[in-house]
Amino acid sequence: MATIVVMPQLGNSVESCIIVEWMIAEGDSVAVDQTLASIETDKSTMEVPSTAEGTVLKLLWEEGDEVPVKDPLIIVGEPGEDISGLVPGGDAAPVEDAPDKATAAPEQAAPAFATERATGAVSPRARALAASAGLDASTITEGSGPHGRVIERDVAAAIAAGPVLTSAARAAGVQATEGTGIGGRVSVADAGRTPEAAPASRPVASAPAGADYPGASTSTPLKGVRKVVAKRMMESLTTTAQLTLNTTANAAGILAMRKKVKNADPALGLGKITLNDLVCFAVSRTLPKYPVFNAHLEDGVLTQFEQVHLGFACDTPRGLLVPVIRSAQALGLKAFSDEAKRLAGGAIDGTIAPDFLSGGTFTVSNIGSFGIETFTPVINLPQTAILGVGAITPRPVVAADGTIGVEQRLNLSLTIDHQVIDGADGARFLRDLVAAIDNIDVTVLA
């Protein structure tokens, strides 16, 4: 009997996954635990194992589609089995062995079921094809994908069916077989025009030999981590009142401690402690004094946390991820550094559990290694503040005797949500953080 394999729940915070690549095709035989697809959450890349064995009767989504967890993914059963009651959205004919992809005609690629209604959803590949052809994908009212989703073949069919109308022509109900607008689009001016009535073509000045305007380009829909980051950054900037304060700390203390631990007995396991570990450690000791900084603001409700769950921005092959060191305020320096290395390694190679990429109460973003001195970090919603760490740079100082010297200063940029944190409170937080960094040897012992 046919069985539906669903998109698994990969962590408590994961709501949907994007299909990166199918590892099987319709007509293939699969076994339990065999990899069906490579998927990407907003946090990492994983593989989906099969929970049933048999023949793949139906792939319900295309590569690039975003699938909610627990939604049907594929249908597995016996060849020729009737799956009309299992295909989402309507009736389906019995599925035969999958046709040879090299000989299948475009018409045969259409799904065998009809959806009840269009949802307005458009797959990334369909949207990219529509954009390249100047077609508004929203005009396709009946998609052939799961739940009425408009997919690539729907756009291809619409392009082949006739001229593309501008939004104004569509609203005016213009009927025309040819258009005179950009790219042959039908505009309001083409109302009632026939091919015979179309104006004669006018000579066009030729471009200089060898000219290529605008030149080669590539259009790629945002997806996966990049799509999620884009959405969250825009939400952060449009829903919060962000104010950034800049200051510096004397880096002599952390530079000296980094040198000591690096040269310490290897048996102590301190050699991997970094300058960023020391700065983040100081942050974890400062935050408990300022609960409003260690908080979430959601729907007008401020939730302050006793535990410091410290997130740190991590540059990975898939984009920006923010692993979270849980209960950071309770960890000693070595344990803090070890946990940071474990989480960063998992984020970079894609093996980190999704639950360790959520639940942060404050975030640190360090791009000082690139030589950036100051910048404006964007708050990681629903948090109320974020610290940016810049490069260590030499600054002139005047000693007590009036002589001028040079001091290594660490650049710090604090962005706060002015809805709940005042500028003076931000200044006090930075003052205490600077003191914790200046006196890092005491901070570690506290």
N, C-alpha and C positions, 0 to 999 in steps of 0.2 A: 504494500500500500504506500502511495506517495507520501513523502514527509517534507515539511517546510523546515529549512535551516534558517535561523534568525541571526541578525547581527548581535553578537554578544555584548554584555555590559562589561566594559573594560575600565573598571574603577568607578567609584561612587560619583565622581564629578563629570564623567563623560556622558554627553547627551546624544552625540551623533558622531559618525566616522565617515571619512571620504575614501572611496574605493580607488586606490592608486593603480592596481593591476590585478586582473583576474589570472589565477594560476590554472584554471580549468575552463572548459568550454562546454556548451550544450552537446550532449551525446557522449561525453566522457564518463568513465566509471570512476567513482571515488570511494575511499574507505574512511572509516571513522578515524579522526585525528589527522587526516590528510589536509594539507594547506589548500584553502579555497581561493584566498585573495590576500594581497598586501593592502593594508588600510592605514590611514593616517588620522589621528585625532588632532585636536588643537594643541596637543602636547607631545606626542611621540608617534613613531611608526611601528606597526605590529603586524602579525599574521593571524588570519582567522582559520581555525581548524574546523573540519566537518564534524557534525554531531550525528551523522547518519551515513549509511553506505548504500550504494546503488548507482543508477545512471542519472546524470544531471539532465533533468527534463526542461528546466527553465532558469535562466539568469534574469532576475527581476530588476537589475540595475545595470547601468553602464559605467565604465571607468570614468572617474571624475565626478560621479554623483555622490551627494552627501546623504547618508542613510541613518535615520534615527535608530538608536539602540532598541533591541527587541523587535524591530520590524523585519518582515520576511526578506530573506536574502537570495536564496535559491530554492528550487524544488527538486527533490531527489526521489526516484522511484524506479519502475520497470519501463523499458522502452515501449512506446505506444499507449501507455496508461493515460486514462482520462484525468486531467488535472483541472477541469473547468471549475470545480468547487474550491480550488486552492489559490488560483491566480487572483491577486487583488484587483478589484475594480470591475469585474464582470465575468462573462463566460469565456471559455477558451476551448478550442478544438483539441482532440487528443494530440499529444506531442509525439512525432515520429523521430527517428534518428536525425541528428543535426545535419543540415545540408552542407555540402562542401563549400567553404567560404569563397574559394576561387571562382566557382561557377554560379553561385547564387546571384540572382538578379536583384536590383534594388527593391523591387516590389515585394520580393520574398522575405526581405529583411524586416518588414513591418510585423509587429506583434500580432498574435492570433486572438487577442482579447480586446474588448472595447471598454473604455472607462466610463463611469457613471457621470462624471462632471470634471471640468478642468479646474485645477487648483491654482493656476497662475505660476506654478513653479517651472523654472527653465534650467536645464542642466548646463554646466559650464561650457561643455563642448558645443552645445546648441547655441548658446549665447555668443560664443566666439565666431561661429559660422555666420550667424545672422548679422553681426557687426561688420564682418568683412564684406558682406553683400549689401549693406545699407538697409537691412530689413529689421523692422521693429518686432522682436520675438513675441511681444505681448499681444500682437494681432492674431497669433495662432491660438484659436480658442479651444481646440481639442487636441491635446497632446496624446501620443500613443504610449508614453512611458507609464510606469506604475503610478497609480492615483492621478492620472491625467497629466503627468509631468511632460512638458515639451522637451523632446530629446533631439539629437542631431538629425535623424532621418526626417523628422517633422519639418525642420527648417529647410532641408534639402528639397523636400517635396513642395514646400511653399515657393521656393525660389524657382523651381522648374515649372510651377503652375502659371506664372504670369508676372507682369511688371510689379514693381514695388511702389506702393503709394506713400506719399508724404503724409504726416499726421493731419495736416489741414485738408488734403484731398480726401483722406479717409473720412474725416468728420463731415465733409460736404457731400459725401456719397458719389464722388466722381467715378465714372465708368470709362475707361480708356484702355486700348490694347497696347498703346505705346506711350512713352513719356518723354518729355523734352527737358526734364530736370537733370540734376547732377546724377551721373551714373545711370541715366535712362529712367529715373524715378518719375512716376506720374504725379503732377502737381495740380493745383486748382486751375491753372491756366490751360491744362489739357482737357478740361471739361468739354465734351462734344467733339473733340478733335478726332479725326480719322487719319489713317496713314497717308491717304491722298492729300488731306488738307494740311498736313504738317509742312512747315516752312522748309524751303530748300536749304540744304547745308551751306554754310558759309565757309569760305577759306579760312584756315587757321594758320597763324604764323608758326613756322616750324621752330623747334628749339635748337640751340646750337648743337653741332655734332658732338656726341659723347656726353651730352647733358643727361643727368639722371635725377629727376626731381619727383617726389621727395626722397627717392632712394629706397633701398631695401629696409624693411622693418619687420618686426615680429610682434604679434599680439598674443598675450597669454593671460587668460583669466586668473585672478587671484584665487588661490585655494590653499587648503591645509593651514599650516601655522601662519603663513603670510596673510591669509585672508582673515584669520582670527585676530592677529596683531593689528591689522588695519582697522578692523571694526572696533576693537577695544580702545585704541588710541583716539579715534574720532569721538567715541562715547565719552572718554575721559575729558577731552578738551571742551566738549560741548555741554557737559553736565556738571562741571565743577568750576570753582573760582580759584584758579591756580596762580600762586605767587611764589617766585623763586628768590631765595636769599643766598648770597655768596660770602664765603669767608675762607681763611686758611688756618692750618694748624702747624706747629713746629714738628717737622718730621724726624728730628734727630733721635727721639726716643724709639720710634718704631724701626728706624733704620738700624739702630744699635742692637735692638732686640732681635731683629731678623738675622743680623750677623752672628749673634750669640747662638741662636738655635740651629742655624745652618752648620756651625762648627762644633756643635755639641756631640757627645758620644752617640754614635748611630743606634746603640741599643735603646736609647731613650725614645727614638722614633719621632724626633722633633724637626728633622731636616726639611720636611715638606711644608712647614708653616710659612705662609706667604705674607707679604705686606697687606694684601686684601683681607686675609684672615684676621690680622691684627685690628684693622679698621672696623671690620664687621663685628668682631668681638667687642670692641669698645661701644659700638652702636647697641649691641644686645644688653650692655650694662647700663646704658644711658636711658633707654626707652622706658623701663619700669617707673622712672621718675616722672614721665610725661604720658599718662594713659591715653590722652586724646590723640597722640601720635601713633599709638599702637592700637588702632581702632578701625572699624568699618563704618561707612555712612551709606545706608541704603534706604530709599523711600522716606527720607526725612528722619530716620531713626539712627542714632549714634550708638554703636556697640563697642565698648572698651574691653580689652582682653587683659587678663592677669599674666598669661603666658606670652612670651615673645616668639612668634613663629616667623622667623626671618627669611624673607625671600632674597635671592641675589640673581641679577640678570646674567644669563649665560648665552654666549654666542655659539650656535650649533650649526651643522650643515643644513638643518631644516629651518633655521631662523631663530628668532629670539625666544628663549624659554626661561622660566623663572622657578628653579627648584626652591624648595622651602625647608630650612633647617628647623625642625620642630623643637619647641621648648629650648630655644637657644640660650636663654638666660640661665639655664641650669647646667650647661655644659662647661667643663674646663677647657682651656685653650687647645690642648691636644685633641680631645674628643670633638671639639667644635671644628677644628681643621680637618680631621679625618672624615667627619660627616659631610663637610663641604666638598671634599675631593670625591667621595662616593657619589654624591648627588650630581656633581658636575660631569663625572665620567659617564653616568647613566644617561644624562641629558644629551651628551654629545654623540654617544653611540646608539641612542634610541632605545635603550633597555630600561629606562627609569619607569617605575610604576606611576600611572597618571595621578594617583592620589598625592604623590609627593610634589606635584606641580600645581597644587591649589591649597587654599587655606592660609596663605600668608597674611600677616598683620602689618608688615612694614617691609619695604624693599630697598636694597642698595644696588645701584648701577655704577660699575667702575669701568671707565674707558680711558683711564689715565695712561695705560700702557701704549696707547696710540699717540700720545703726546698732547691730548686735549686737556687744556687747563681748566676751563669752566664750560658748563653747558646747562641746558634747561631740561632736566629729566621730567618725564610725564608720569603722573600718578597712576599706579596700577590699581584700578578700581576693584573692589569698593574701598580700598585703603584711603587714608586721609593725608598721607605724606610719603615722600620718597627722597632718598639721599643719593646725590650724584657725587662720585669720587673722581677727581681729575688727576693730572700728573703732579709729581713733586718737582718744583721749580726753585731755583735760587733767587732770593730776594735780598736787597740791601737792608741792613739794620744799623741803628745807631746805638752803640754801647753806652753804659752809664757814664763812662769817662769822656764821651763825645766822639770816640773813634767810630769809623764806619766799617762794618764787616758784612759778611754774607751768611745767610741762613737758609737752609732747605725747608721750604714750606709746602705742605700738602693742601691742594685746592679742594674745597668742599662746596657743593651746590645743593641746597635743600628746597624742594618744592612742597608747598603746603596747600591744603584746600582751605581757602579763606572763609568758607562757609562755617567752619567749626574751629579753625585755628587762626588766631590773630598774629600779626607780624611780630609783636613783642614776644609772644610765646615761642615763635620760631627762632628768634634771636637768642632766647634763653636756652633753648634746646641745643643750638649750635655752640653756645658758650660752654655748656657742660660737656658736650661731645669733644670739643677742642681740648678741654682740660683732661678728659679721659685719654685722648690720644697723646697729648704732651707728656702725660705721666703714665704711659702704658705699662711700665713695670709694676706700679702700684695697682693699676686697674686689673691686671692679671691676678694679683694676689688677693684682691678684695672678695 
